[in-house]
Amino acid sequence: MDKGLIKIAAFVISLWAVPAVATPMLTAGDLRPAQSLDGAWHYSVDPYRDGEAGFHGGEPGPSSRRYADLDVEAAMKADPTALFEYDMDQSPTATLPSSWLTHAPEMRYYQGLVWYERKFDAQPKPGMRQFLRFGAVNYRATVWLNGRKVGAHEGGFTPFALEVTGVVRAGQNRLVVAADSASSDTTLPPSVTDWENYGGITRSVRLVETPTTYVDDLWVRLTRDGRITADAQLNGPASANQAVTVRIPELNVTIGGKSDAAGKWSGSVGVPSRLRLWSPETPKLYAVTASSGSDAITDQIGFRTIAVKGAQILLNGKPIYLRGISVHEEEIGANPGRNITPEAAHDLLAVVKDGLHGNYVRLAHYPHSEVMTREADKIGLLVWSEIPIYWRVAFDNPQVLAKARTMLAENIERDRNRASIIIWSVANETPVSAPRTDFLETLADDAHRLDPTRLVSAALLNDRTTTNGHAEMVLNDPLVSHVDVLAINTYNGWYTADKLADVPNITWRVPADKPLVFSELGADALAGFHDPATMRKESEEYQAAFFRQTLQMADRIPTLVGMSPWVLKDFRSPRRQHPVFESGWNRKGLISPTGQRKQAFQVLADYYAKKASDAASIK
Ligand code: GCB
């Protein structure tokens, strides 16, 4: 075959291979009426994985099958020769969702397998289908209902739904989840990161009931050609040739039609003149209902466009500067457990919106809870959404690439109805090599294909050189041609020995025809530690000066259209063990774990207030 043909064949194969999320997807599964299974669960640690396999391999013996549908205490009483080395019903309880790190002091540094059990009463309606829908389990989950294995999922940050029709019974049910946080070279992220690996059932668990044929996927958006476009996918025996209707009552819009043989439908209408576009200033959401047969789902959806033109980012056709900050999924408080309730999400995002005068957040370094992206929609913050392709990924391993593609697809398919999200990021700080670039190009192409309405980016590394006696940063990454927005993390004056006074004179050599954002910039400070005289690192004064100088540098870069400094709040990181300043926390927050503002907070807030008023005066 000649080279051209090989390229075409490879392209065709790659199209065919775009991963879609396995059904059921149960889009908006967090909003469908459901029975919540949050609350008290029993848990039992299993560091030697006794419940997974016997000590010679193979099936675990009856004494350690934590997933069995069995009352252990009653079984021991009934047969005095019976041996059990677990009893989930009598194990300690924890309130879920939450990482196990906060269940008990000895759980803090545990990474491995933990079993969870919860009993619940159900009344499944005959002729309906039932699904267990997990918001996320970090990192692997295997699920048993009434002693039957009903499914498994890998990836700590995206939802999954398992059909349990015929397994869930009227009356009492026993649900067991094996949650495994162990990381390795082939997990995403791999073992070494810079944040706490919050293992466990970290997002809500719900029992959802649907008609036998139901709307499994729905995507409604404003496309760049100025139309409201809707896609739906039905699931069930009557999916083909079914009437589907999407209604937006407040706009008097109805789009309807019939599904094809595969249960797919799509339709569109011109934008009604009374549509109020979504933006950070006017975060208007509309109730959108999709119905087919006896099923209906309602989501709250905003309509806006996002595009790039040369080095500009255009929101609803107008250039915008992204006044952002990076955020980890960790609630404000002295002992966070990755428990993102709507209130916790609101508290974090309100600091960005009202305190910093921001219009944008980078939700680093993995898909955050859908509670957070829904709150961003409501409060009016643009979002950079990311998958955990972080640092040393096994880029030459095809199975890892397959996992990454699934994670990206799961993230996009969960959240593509969120107006707040404008950028899908495929990676953070991955050193350039041929396998890495192939890997990330595949992801960038997937993102464009799965969602042509948004922008694609990745936080890149840069080279450093000296030009005319001053430092110059050079972007030399072949991935540049595959992304819409260039993004760089910069720490000159923190991780380098540059004097802060020299930072404003650092220049940047970057492609001039694409928008650039600083996806990170930052320095540590321990809240309350002051050192105005010597300005040593870790003092609030040093961090504030770092921001002042770096912002001056930023002002001299013509194509820079936004930033998301690192980071809103100090966050837990086992890497950070300075006994005085860090004690297990990354201190680059502008606020302390409990929300105390450091001096640098005001520096950035003032900078953004000025940017906001400059932007308002241009309009
Ligand atoms: C980075 C990483 C981020 C780290 C941060 C730091 O470049 O992207 O995950 O936490 O630097 O504090 O070093």
Residues whose N, C-alpha, C, O or C-beta is under 5 A from the ligand:
A	BS01	GCB	D194 N489 K588
